Amino acid sequence: MRRRDLLIAVLAGELVAGVALQRGGWLSLAPFSPAVPPAPTVVAEPPMPLPSTRVSAVDVRRGDTLVRALQRQGMKRGTSAGIAAALAASGANLRKLSPRHTLEVTWTLDGRPIALRYEPSPWLGYAVIPADDGWEVRRAETRPDVRVDVVHGEVARSLFEAVEEAGGAAQLAIDLAGIFESDFDFTADTRAGDRFRLLVEKRFANDTFVDFGRILVAQYVSDGRVLTGVGVERAADGRHAFYDPEGRSLRKSFLKSPLEFTRITSRFTWARPHPILGGVRPHLAIDYGAPVGTPVRAVADGRIGAAGWAGGNGISVTLKHRSGYETMYNHLSRLGAGIRPGGRVAQRQVIGYVGATGLATGPHLDYRVAKNGHFVNPLGEKFIPGEPIAAAERGAFTAQARALVRRLEDAAGF
């Protein structure tokens, strides 16, 4: 039985005698207890509609509190505040109340609220019912039914579009690009005819597809080059990390690009006609064209050397990294949260947003890399790889990697 029906049954069972609840199943339904997991419960039969009540969906707006949303439905403030307090005490995170959430109130025909159903996700729901001293909360959880499926396709215009046409989602395209982002620049090197295939977890709630989970193994082919990433849960920290079939880490010390998806508008060169100052000048950077406000990521862990206005470079951030490397990010519209000289940043942390400040003809990011004080081409630099699979775990990893790659190849040929 779906969790929605289960919650409705709870509400009906509390209001109308004769709805029987039996033990069993794999949903939990019980008063919230942080120490003891709730006992699983299923409903014997679908609930009958309540002739003396009506159910209304609550219009949750962006920035709403639960109390405000319920008051807009005509509920008194004291009642809505009591329901909100009961939900919060039962573990519901009402600060993340969203228009995407399901919120329904059951009313008597004379306008008294007698129950509330709140579902913040496909995996979790709450039923709020009257109690002697206020309101009682019942909680229903659905364990994801995880299935493994293949997603494969060919790029025509963009990786996003290709993944979506293959039955994936935008987040899956981002995850796929993230696996290979240290070895392949999806902003510069993606081209029509590139192919991809991956084994990915798909999560279902009661046979209804909800979202994609982890990618287990992925391959991307571009210009005859085959990239393979095998996902492994690391024993040290439990993180899901990716390695090539030989056990080398796919996460390098530097990302290939500070932007996730965009286009290169000007490459590294020693002789480029300057669009504003005129003449032929060196352009020791990569320009990425992107809309104002696009997040700019630190390509590596490092310390902030400078952050703020820098003349013709506009709003700029300079980061100092290991092995004598520095990176510079120019023409930003604004700095990221907490970005100030002397601070530390982590790889992929947002340090600013694309803009057109300083001597810029339009919105773009001017990205520069220096090694030991000399500018180098970011697209041609070979950066330090991450830690490989430990020698003691190499045999087990190799067997797992071969099995996953074989399964992927059998499911979707190139």
Beta strands, then each sheet from edge to edge (+ up, - down):
strand 1: 21-31
strand 2: 40-43
strand 3: 53-57
strand 4: 102-108
strand 5: 113-121
strand 6: 124-131
strand 7: 134-141
strand 8: 145-154
strand 9: 195-205
strand 10: 208-222
strand 11: 225-233
strand 12: 240-243
strand 13: 263-266
strand 14: 269-273
strand 15: 280-283
strand 16: 286-289
strand 17: 295-297
strand 18: 302-309
strand 19: 315-320
strand 20: 325-335
strand 21: 344-345
strand 22: 350-354
strand 23: 364-371
strand 24: 374-376
sheet 1: 2+ 1- 7+ 6- 5+ 4- 3+
sheet 2: 8+ 9- 10+ 11- 12+
sheet 3: 13+ 16- 23+ 20- 19+ 18- 21+
sheet 4: 13+ 16- 23+ 24-
sheet 5: 13+ 16- 23+ 20- 22+ 17-
sheet 6: 14+ 15-
end
